[in-house]
Amino acid sequence: MSNPDEKRIADALERISRILAGMLLKDVQDSEQIQKIARLKECGFQNAEIARMLGTTSNTVGVAVHSLRSKKRGKGKRRNAPRRH
């Protein structure tokens, strides 16, 4: 495969990814960016890919992913039970 063919394929795959992301996110409100990021992350997209799809930066996506992970960890933790003597 030559370089122009590889470029065309890469461009086509990028368009397909955007279409699929649009379909996946159609029911999420525009203001709910963190939910969009969560859905795309669950589908296996990398931070840079998500950033391109949503028109933001990789750093913004990274912070959102970190926040989502922190919240998830917090839900799984047990609260300290009172000590019994």
KELUM-833596 format. One record per atom (N, C-alpha, C): chain; residue in three letters; x, y, z; residue number from 0; atom name. Coordinates in nm, 4 decimals. Last residue first. Layout:
BEGIN
A:ALA:X:Y:Z:NUM:CA
...
% end
This chain:
BEGIN
A:HIS:-1.5776:-0.3088:7.0775:84:N
A:HIS:-1.4791:-0.3531:7.1769:84:CA
A:HIS:-1.5205:-0.4792:7.2416:84:C
A:ARG:-1.5934:-0.2089:6.7463:83:N
A:ARG:-1.6624:-0.2772:6.8571:83:CA
A:ARG:-1.5558:-0.3299:6.9510:83:C
A:ARG:-1.5920:0.0873:6.5569:82:N
A:ARG:-1.5198:-0.0206:6.6241:82:CA
A:ARG:-1.6034:-0.0800:6.7348:82:C
A:PRO:-1.7970:0.1493:6.2718:81:N
A:PRO:-1.7575:0.1799:6.4106:81:CA
A:PRO:-1.6899:0.0593:6.4732:81:C
A:ALA:-1.6416:0.1198:5.9501:80:N
A:ALA:-1.7476:0.0821:6.0441:80:CA
A:ALA:-1.7029:0.1188:6.1851:80:C
A:ASN:-1.5622:0.3376:5.6989:79:N
A:ASN:-1.5129:0.2719:5.8195:79:CA
A:ASN:-1.6278:0.2447:5.9149:79:C
A:ARG:-1.7157:0.2585:5.3908:78:N
A:ARG:-1.6914:0.3532:5.4999:78:CA
A:ARG:-1.6435:0.2745:5.6203:78:C
A:ARG:-1.5585:0.1176:5.1124:77:N
A:ARG:-1.6484:0.1034:5.2261:77:CA
A:ARG:-1.6150:0.2101:5.3279:77:C
A:LYS:-1.5449:0.2187:4.7728:76:N
A:LYS:-1.4843:0.2127:4.9065:76:CA
A:LYS:-1.5918:0.1973:5.0130:76:C
A:GLY:-1.6763:0.2590:4.5354:75:N
A:GLY:-1.6421:0.1230:4.5721:75:CA
A:GLY:-1.5855:0.1091:4.7119:75:C
A:LYS:-1.6995:0.5323:4.5088:74:N
A:LYS:-1.8217:0.4531:4.5249:74:CA
A:LYS:-1.7908:0.3134:4.5744:74:C
A:GLY:-1.4363:0.6103:4.4663:73:N
A:GLY:-1.5048:0.6530:4.5873:73:CA
A:GLY:-1.6305:0.5728:4.6142:73:C
A:ARG:-1.3848:0.5141:4.2125:72:N
A:ARG:-1.3136:0.4565:4.3271:72:CA
A:ARG:-1.3838:0.4903:4.4572:72:C
A:LYS:-1.5499:0.6888:4.0686:71:N
A:LYS:-1.5758:0.5444:4.0653:71:CA
A:LYS:-1.5086:0.4755:4.1833:71:C
A:LYS:-1.4278:0.9323:4.1145:70:N
A:LYS:-1.5655:0.9116:4.1602:70:CA
A:LYS:-1.5970:0.7630:4.1670:70:C
A:SER:-1.1833:0.8820:3.9877:69:N
A:SER:-1.1867:0.9139:4.1310:69:CA
A:SER:-1.3254:0.8904:4.1877:69:C
A:ARG:-1.2662:0.8464:3.7228:68:N
A:ARG:-1.2035:0.7355:3.7950:68:CA
A:ARG:-1.2076:0.7582:3.9455:68:C
A:LEU:-1.3613:1.1047:3.6668:67:N
A:LEU:-1.4516:0.9896:3.6593:67:CA
A:LEU:-1.3957:0.8707:3.7366:67:C
A:SER:-1.1242:1.2523:3.6929:66:N
A:SER:-1.2374:1.2800:3.7812:66:CA
A:SER:-1.3351:1.1621:3.7832:66:C
A:HIS:-0.9792:1.1435:3.4802:65:N
A:HIS:-0.9287:1.1310:3.6170:65:CA
A:HIS:-1.0420:1.1509:3.7175:65:C
A:VAL:-1.1395:1.2301:3.2702:64:N
A:VAL:-1.1212:1.0861:3.2928:64:CA
A:VAL:-1.0724:1.0619:3.4350:64:C
A:ALA:-1.1053:1.5078:3.2943:63:N
A:ALA:-1.2386:1.4489:3.3089:63:CA
A:ALA:-1.2292:1.2999:3.3388:63:C
A:VAL:-0.8327:1.5282:3.2407:62:N
A:VAL:-0.8841:1.5725:3.3708:62:CA
A:VAL:-1.0217:1.5106:3.3962:62:C
A:GLY:-0.8291:1.4348:2.9745:61:N
A:GLY:-0.7544:1.3661:3.0800:61:CA
A:GLY:-0.8044:1.4021:3.2189:61:C
A:VAL:-0.9778:1.6326:2.8439:60:N
A:VAL:-1.0285:1.4948:2.8487:60:CA
A:VAL:-0.9600:1.4182:2.9619:60:C
A:THR:-0.8020:1.8458:2.8768:59:N
A:THR:-0.9381:1.8550:2.9285:59:CA
A:THR:-0.9981:1.7156:2.9437:59:C
A:ASN:-0.5782:1.7458:2.7375:58:N
A:ASN:-0.5695:1.7741:2.8811:58:CA
A:ASN:-0.7081:1.7825:2.9452:58:C
A:SER:-0.6677:1.7373:2.4761:57:N
A:SER:-0.6380:1.6113:2.5448:57:CA
A:SER:-0.6315:1.6317:2.6954:57:C
A:THR:-0.9327:1.9790:2.4210:56:N
A:THR:-0.7930:1.9374:2.4292:56:CA
A:THR:-0.7797:1.8030:2.4999:56:C
A:THR:-1.2082:1.9683:2.1839:55:N
A:THR:-1.1442:2.0180:2.3053:55:CA
A:THR:-0.9994:1.9693:2.3066:55:C
A:GLY:-1.3921:1.8517:2.0051:54:N
A:GLY:-1.3402:1.9864:1.9825:54:CA
A:GLY:-1.2804:2.0489:2.1065:54:C
A:LEU:-1.4689:1.5936:2.0205:53:N
A:LEU:-1.5478:1.6909:2.0962:53:CA
A:LEU:-1.4992:1.8340:2.0794:53:C
A:MET:-1.2818:1.4618:1.8609:52:N
A:MET:-1.4250:1.4445:1.8346:52:CA
A:MET:-1.5092:1.5534:1.9007:52:C
A:ARG:-1.0388:1.5332:1.9815:51:N
A:ARG:-1.0671:1.5741:1.8436:51:CA
A:ARG:-1.2167:1.5668:1.8146:51:C
A:ALA:-1.0741:1.4084:2.2330:50:N
A:ALA:-1.0556:1.5535:2.2244:50:CA
A:ALA:-1.0876:1.6038:2.0835:50:C
A:ILE:-1.0790:1.1421:2.1569:49:N
A:ILE:-1.1982:1.2021:2.2177:49:CA
A:ILE:-1.1912:1.3539:2.2066:49:C
A:GLU:-0.8152:1.1159:2.0709:48:N
A:GLU:-0.9257:1.0925:1.9771:48:CA
A:GLU:-1.0536:1.1578:2.0286:48:C
A:ALA:-0.6757:1.1640:2.3084:47:N
A:ALA:-0.6546:1.2528:2.1931:47:CA
A:ALA:-0.7676:1.2380:2.0912:47:C
A:ASN:-0.7649:0.9460:2.4704:46:N
A:ASN:-0.7931:1.0859:2.5071:46:CA
A:ASN:-0.7803:1.1809:2.3883:46:C
A:GLN:-0.9042:0.6762:2.2710:45:N
A:GLN:-0.7963:0.7394:2.3458:45:CA
A:GLN:-0.8312:0.8866:2.3720:45:C
A:PHE:-1.1902:0.4655:2.2987:44:N
A:PHE:-1.1202:0.5764:2.2352:44:CA
A:PHE:-1.0134:0.6316:2.3284:44:C
A:GLY:-1.3445:0.2643:2.4122:43:N
A:GLY:-1.2046:0.2382:2.3837:43:CA
A:GLY:-1.1287:0.3487:2.3126:43:C
A:CYS:-1.5918:0.3058:2.5058:42:N
A:CYS:-1.5832:0.2445:2.3727:42:CA
A:CYS:-1.4387:0.2213:2.3297:42:C
A:GLU:-1.5426:0.4440:2.7364:41:N
A:GLU:-1.5925:0.3075:2.7490:41:CA
A:GLU:-1.5849:0.2325:2.6159:41:C
A:LYS:-1.4850:0.6907:2.6200:40:N
A:LYS:-1.3778:0.6170:2.6861:40:CA
A:LYS:-1.4173:0.4695:2.7003:40:C
A:LEU:-1.7387:0.7685:2.5381:39:N
A:LEU:-1.6355:0.7446:2.4371:39:CA
A:LEU:-1.5198:0.6641:2.4956:39:C
A:ARG:-1.8656:0.7958:2.7896:38:N
A:ARG:-1.9150:0.7007:2.6889:38:CA
A:ARG:-1.8083:0.6670:2.5860:38:C
A:ALA:-1.7080:0.9989:2.9092:37:N
A:ALA:-1.7205:0.8669:2.9715:37:CA
A:ALA:-1.7660:0.7629:2.8696:37:C
A:ILE:-1.7525:1.2132:2.7357:36:N
A:ILE:-1.6173:1.1592:2.7511:36:CA
A:ILE:-1.6238:1.0187:2.8091:36:C
A:LYS:-2.0225:1.2546:2.7855:35:N
A:LYS:-1.9774:1.2208:2.6507:35:CA
A:LYS:-1.8401:1.1550:2.6575:35:C
A:GLN:-2.0092:1.3273:3.0511:34:N
A:GLN:-2.0799:1.2042:3.0152:34:CA
A:GLN:-2.0422:1.1587:2.8744:34:C
A:ILE:-1.8735:1.5674:3.0298:33:N
A:ILE:-1.8100:1.4589:3.1041:33:CA
A:ILE:-1.8781:1.3253:3.0743:33:C
A:GLN:-2.0571:1.7307:2.8904:32:N
A:GLN:-1.9333:1.6871:2.8263:32:CA
A:GLN:-1.8699:1.5689:2.8989:32:C
A:GLU:-2.3313:1.8285:2.8863:31:N
A:GLU:-2.2873:1.7126:2.9633:31:CA
A:GLU:-2.1611:1.6505:2.9032:31:C
A:SER:-2.4277:2.0214:2.7209:30:N
A:SER:-2.3624:2.0661:2.8431:30:CA
A:SER:-2.3037:1.9505:2.9252:30:C
A:ASP:-2.5605:1.8830:2.5181:29:N
A:ASP:-2.4336:1.9496:2.4880:29:CA
A:ASP:-2.3573:1.9874:2.6140:29:C
A:GLN:-2.6955:1.5680:2.6311:28:N
A:GLN:-2.7028:1.7129:2.6151:28:CA
A:GLN:-2.5647:1.7727:2.5893:28:C
A:VAL:-2.7158:1.2703:2.4533:27:N
A:VAL:-2.6499:1.3405:2.5631:27:CA
A:VAL:-2.6527:1.4903:2.5335:27:C
A:ASP:-2.8093:1.1398:2.2322:26:N
A:ASP:-2.9050:1.1642:2.3393:26:CA
A:ASP:-2.8443:1.2361:2.4598:26:C
A:LYS:-2.5876:1.1122:2.0627:25:N
A:LYS:-2.7007:1.1945:2.0195:25:CA
A:LYS:-2.7995:1.2267:2.1317:25:C
A:LEU:-2.3588:0.9622:2.0973:24:N
A:LEU:-2.3797:1.0765:2.1867:24:CA
A:LEU:-2.5048:1.1571:2.1568:24:C
A:LEU:-2.3563:0.7694:1.9016:23:N
A:LEU:-2.3487:0.7277:2.0408:23:CA
A:LEU:-2.3903:0.8399:2.1355:23:C
A:MET:-2.3501:0.9258:1.6715:22:N
A:MET:-2.4652:0.8394:1.6976:22:CA
A:MET:-2.4713:0.8000:1.8446:22:C
A:GLY:-2.0974:1.0419:1.7029:21:N
A:GLY:-2.2173:1.1248:1.6953:21:CA
A:GLY:-2.3429:1.0460:1.7251:21:C
A:ALA:-1.9374:0.8153:1.6885:20:N
A:ALA:-1.9405:0.8932:1.8126:20:CA
A:ALA:-2.0647:0.9813:1.8156:20:C
A:LEU:-1.9824:0.7444:1.4212:19:N
A:LEU:-2.0232:0.6542:1.5291:19:CA
A:LEU:-2.0325:0.7275:1.6624:19:C
A:ILE:-1.8660:0.9685:1.2977:18:N
A:ILE:-2.0066:0.9348:1.2746:18:CA
A:ILE:-2.0587:0.8469:1.3872:18:C
A:ARG:-1.6021:0.9499:1.3858:17:N
A:ARG:-1.6829:1.0676:1.4201:17:CA
A:ARG:-1.8314:1.0414:1.4031:17:C
A:SER:-1.5251:0.7064:1.2694:16:N
A:SER:-1.5220:0.7235:1.4153:16:CA
A:SER:-1.6089:0.8400:1.4586:16:C
A:ILE:-1.5456:0.7749:0.9994:15:N
A:ILE:-1.6332:0.6711:1.0548:15:CA
A:ILE:-1.6398:0.6834:1.2063:15:C
A:ARG:-1.3365:0.9614:0.9834:14:N
A:ARG:-1.4750:1.0030:0.9561:14:CA
A:ARG:-1.5744:0.9034:1.0156:14:C
A:GLU:-1.1205:0.7907:1.0394:13:N
A:GLU:-1.1473:0.9054:1.1270:13:CA
A:GLU:-1.2907:0.9536:1.1078:13:C
A:LEU:-1.1330:0.6212:0.8186:12:N
A:LEU:-1.1552:0.5670:0.9536:12:CA
A:LEU:-1.1861:0.6782:1.0531:12:C
A:ALA:-1.0668:0.8037:0.6176:11:N
A:ALA:-1.1979:0.7382:0.6166:11:CA
A:ALA:-1.2309:0.6824:0.7547:11:C
A:ASP:-0.8030:0.8674:0.6892:10:N
A:ASP:-0.9056:0.9725:0.6863:10:CA
A:ASP:-1.0463:0.9124:0.6913:10:C
A:ALA:-0.6830:0.6154:0.6542:9:N
A:ALA:-0.6819:0.6792:0.7859:9:CA
A:ALA:-0.7887:0.7880:0.7941:9:C
A:ILE:-0.7220:0.5863:0.3768:8:N
A:ILE:-0.7829:0.4910:0.4708:8:CA
A:ILE:-0.7912:0.5513:0.6108:8:C
A:ARG:-0.5662:0.7994:0.2807:7:N
A:ARG:-0.7088:0.7927:0.2500:7:CA
A:ARG:-0.7825:0.7010:0.3474:7:C
A:LYS:-0.3145:0.7205:0.3757:6:N
A:LYS:-0.3729:0.8475:0.4201:6:CA
A:LYS:-0.5234:0.8470:0.3972:6:C
A:GLU:-0.2742:0.4863:0.2304:5:N
A:GLU:-0.2780:0.4815:0.3764:5:CA
A:GLU:-0.3447:0.6068:0.4321:5:C
A:ASP:-0.2656:0.5929:-0.0297:4:N
A:ASP:-0.3703:0.4977:0.0080:4:CA
A:ASP:-0.3852:0.4901:0.1600:4:C
A:PRO:-0.0340:0.7539:-0.0167:3:N
A:PRO:-0.1657:0.8159:-0.0414:3:CA
A:PRO:-0.2817:0.7235:-0.0034:3:C
A:ASN:0.1666:0.5455:0.0374:2:N
A:ASN:0.1314:0.6486:0.1356:2:CA
A:ASN:-0.0023:0.7169:0.1085:2:C
A:SER:0.0535:0.2198:-0.0788:1:N
A:SER:0.1330:0.3418:-0.0862:1:CA
A:SER:0.0845:0.4437:0.0163:1:C
A:MET:0.0848:-0.1173:0.0000:0:N
A:MET:0.0000:0.0000:0.0000:0:CA
A:MET:0.0897:0.1242:0.0000:0:C
% end
